[in-house]
Amino acid sequence: MPLRRLIFLASLVLAVAAVSPSAAMAAANGTDRPLTGAGTGTTTLNLATLAATAEATGHISHVGAFTGHFDAVFTITGASTFTYTGTETDVAANGDKLFSTIAGSGTFTATTAESTETDTITGGTGRFAGASGMYTETISSVIVSVTPTTETSRFTAALEGHISY
C-alpha cells in the first residue's frame, strides 16, 4: 500500500476522533446528557512514524464552540484499511477542557479517507471535571499536500453520543 494512502487514512481518522460521539456512561452523581456536534480541521501525518496531530474547530452540544487538539498513531491493517489510537483535548470558549481517549478504524484511497472513531471521555477541567461518557465520530478527509516526510489533509467530522458531568 502506498505511503501516501496511509497518510491520508491517518488524517481522516484523526478528524473523526475530534468530532464524533457514541453511547455514554454516566459519571458518579452526574447527569447523562446527549452529545452532538460537528467540526472541521487539519491533520498532519508523519510518514515515517505514522504519528499524527490534528487541530480542529467546531460546535458540540454542552460544550459550545470549541478548539481541539489530537495526537494519534496509525497502523495500516490492509491494502486500503487502517486503525488508530490516541488522545484528544477539546477546549470550550470559556477555557473548560474535555479529555478523551480515541480509537478508530477506516478505509482510504490515494486522495481520501473515511473513518469511524469512538471517543471515551476521561475527565476535564472546570464544569467538565469528573466528566465521563462516549461518543462516535464519522470523519471524511481529503489530502491537500504531501512532502517526502508528511501528509496534510483537511477533514470534516460529525459526532453523536452522551456525556455525564
N, C-alpha and C positions, 0 to 999 in steps of 0.2 A: 504494500500500500504506500503510495507516495506520501512523503513527509508533509507536503502542502495540505493534503486531505486531512491528515492527522491534526494539524494545527487548526484548521478550520473547525474541526469537530470539537476540539477543546474550547474554542471560543464560544461555540454555540452552547455547550454545556454550562459554562460559567455564566452565561447570560441567563439561562433558565434558573440557575441557582439564586440569582439575585432577586427574581420577582415571582417565584412560584410557591404556593402553599398546598398542604394536604390536610388530612384529618388531624385534629388537635387533641392534646392530652392536657387536662386541666391542672393548673398549679394548686398547691395546697392553699385553701382559703381564697382562691382566685375565682373570677367569673369567666366562663368559657364564652368566647365571642367569635363570630365568623370573621374571616380574614380574606379580603380580595384585593387585587391591585394589578398594576402594570408598570413597566419601566422599559427604558432603553439604555444602552451603554456600549462600551468598547472593551474588548478583551484582547490581551496581548499574550501570545504563547511563545515560550522559549522552545525552539525546535530541537535543541539538543537534549534538554532535560524533561520536556513535556510539562513543565511547571507553567502555570498561567495566573495572571491577575486580571481583574475586571473592575471597572468603575461604572456606576450606574446612577440614574436619577429616575424618579417616578412618584407614584402616589399609591399608598397602601391604606386601606381602612384601619382605623385605630392607631395608625402611625402618622398619617398625613403625608405631606411632601417629604421625600427622603433622598439622601445620597447614600450610596452603598459601595462597599469595597469587598472583593472576594479574592481568595487565594485557593488554588486547587492544583492537583496533579492528575494528569490524564494517563490512561492506559489504552492502547489500541488492542481491541479484542477480536478483530476480524478484518476482512478486506475493506469494509466500509462501516465498522461499528467501533464504539469506544465506551469507556466508563470513566468516572472521575469522582474524587472526594476532596473535601476541603472545608474551609470556614468562611463565614460571611458576617459582616457587621453593617447594619443599616443605622443611619443617624437621622432622627426626626428633625424638623426645622428648629425645635427648641433645644436640641443637643442631646436629648434622651437617646440611648443606644439600645439596639436589639441584636443579640448574638445568636448565631445558628451554626450547626454543622451541616454540611451538604453532601449528598451522594446522588449521582445521576448516571444516565446512560443515553446513548443516542446513535444516530446514523449520520454519515457525511458523504458529500460528493467533492469534486475538485474545488467548488466555489461556495457551497452552502453546508449547513448542518442543522439538524433538528434534534432536540433532546428533551427529556423529562427529568426533573430534579426533585428530590424530596429534601426539604429543609426541616431540621429538628431544632426548635427554639430552645436554647440552653440558658437564657437569662438576659440580663441587660442592666441599664442604669436608669435612674430617675423613675418614672412611672412603670418602666419595664423590669425593675429589679425583681428577681424571682420569677419572671415570666417563663411559661412553658407553652408547648403546642407544636403543631406540624403544619406545613403547607406544601403544596406541589406546584412547581413552576413548569410551564411549557415554553420552550425557548426556540427561536429561529434566528440563525446567524448567517451573515454574508461576509466573505473575506473582502477586505478593502486594500490590503497591501501585504506583500511578502518580501522579506530580505533573506539572505543566506542563514540568518540566525533567529528571526522572529516572524510571526504571522500576526496580523492585526485584523480583527473583524468587528463589525457592528452587529448588535443584537436587539431584538425585542422580546419581551417576556410577559407572560400573564400568570397570575398566581391565585390559588384558592386554598383555603384551609381554615384553621382555628388557632386562636391564641387565648391564653388564660393569664391574667395579671390582676 
